[in-house]
Amino acid sequence: MLKVTKYVLHDIVRNKILIAYTVFLFVLSCCMFYLDENPDKAVSSLLTIINIIVPLVSMIFTTSYFYNSYEFIELLVAQPLKRTNILLGEYLGIAGSLTVALIIGLGIPICMYALNPLALTLFYTGILLSLIFTSLAFLCSVATRDKAKGMGLSLLIWFFFSVIYDGLILGILYSFSDYPLEKTVLVLTAFNPIDLGRIIVMLQMDVSALMGYTGALYKTILGTNWGIFISIAILLVWFIIPLLVCVKIFKKKNL
Amino acid sequence: MIEINQLRKSFGKLDVLKGISTTFEPGQVISILGPNASGKTTLIKSILGMVIPDSGTILFEGKDTNIDPYYKKKIGYMPQIGRYPDNMKIGQLFEMMKDIRKEKALDEDLLQQFDLPSMFNKPMRTLSGGTRQKVSAALACLFDPPVLILDEPTAGLDPVAAEILKAKIHKEKEKGKLILLTSHIMSEVDELADQILYMMEGQIKFNYTIADLKDITGENKLGKAIMQYLKAETYVESN
């Protein structure tokens, strides 16, 4: 498995998109921390951008890389290697390199400018989001044979979680505004990794006081250590389940 | 050595293999023939575990190939169209295969004869179809495996390279290896193989040694013999 990862990394290091992504994150974070005197404010601006960029890049990069390395996978399948190891090796290579990009692009600026719990929370939710969307992208790529379909599906998933889902929740809130919906919304939010990541970071900030009654509820339920533990567990489930399904499909896939 | 039982495979509504059963033994050179889309490549890919059959079993030295992939250590495979990672150089590709299989190169004859080491710095994407074929052939033989599976080995090779490859196949046959090959060039099959497995619409039409086939039909040339056999067959069926 690690041998497969080794060759994936060997290939990915020279990938221009990944380098551009790293540089972009680095410049962006440095600018934010440099321009804003209050590092907490900078983190809240970064949060908005990271929550959009990280899932998007993870999905598109992974899907296109997977289809481009189809030949490599074909070559490996005819060798004495287990299919599970081939797929997990590929995953480790891609997810690992995206994580390294985040460590360089976000982790280093945080260490330089604002080494505090809030910024670190942003950092590790960023890493979890990379892992989650890489495994969702793997699922899309393994489930479809056609590159255009796979790409479309992963874009759709990204669009759904970052735009449509919030709209749906707002719609529900609006149409059932006569009922007490706080707990329902809380549960619904947990089903969207991007929202959950955002809330985990926001609860570390003072701004959560501005979110009104719902914010207070989030704080009482998710703000405790127990709540944080549960939300991280949910994010981990988001990353592991698609990967397991993906392995299962790949074992039966015809190449 | 390889035993196939009632192998079935369909892609969607298309039934590609409709219950194939046969055995292959060491020392045989078997040519899998048949019209286009008769399921030859699917059969080969099933043996290699690249296509997962719907039902039926493939046993390699008595072990089910579905359970343990390590039987592939004993197979050298040359695909119809060799597709390799674009960014990789030829030299890196060979190094990688040695690393992944955790084996040393045992048989570099083809590598030398095709003069590949002089091109070790060329990236795979810049190679012509013929050079890719040479790389595939050299890779298939690299670890001196007891089974060779060659899917249209000489298609796209220049005459000199094709002769080198044929000589190599002869040599491997002498060593008592099992060689499976598909080809559309009858003279080549006649020259290399000693047995024919003829497939049609996902089923085995016949499985004879070349000598027997020529005897039965009374033809001297393999191409004609096959035509004759199929004609006689359809004549018998229609009456």
Interface residues (C-beta under 8 A of the other chain):
Chain A: K3 V4 Y7 D11 R14 N68 S69 Y70 E71 F72 E74 L75 L76 V77 A78 Q79 P80 L81 K82 R83 K251 K252 K253 N254 L255
Chain B: F11 K45 L48 G49 M50 V51 I52 P69 Y70 Y71 K72 K73 I75 Y77 P79 R83 Y84 P85 D86 N87 M88 M96 M97 D99 I100 R101
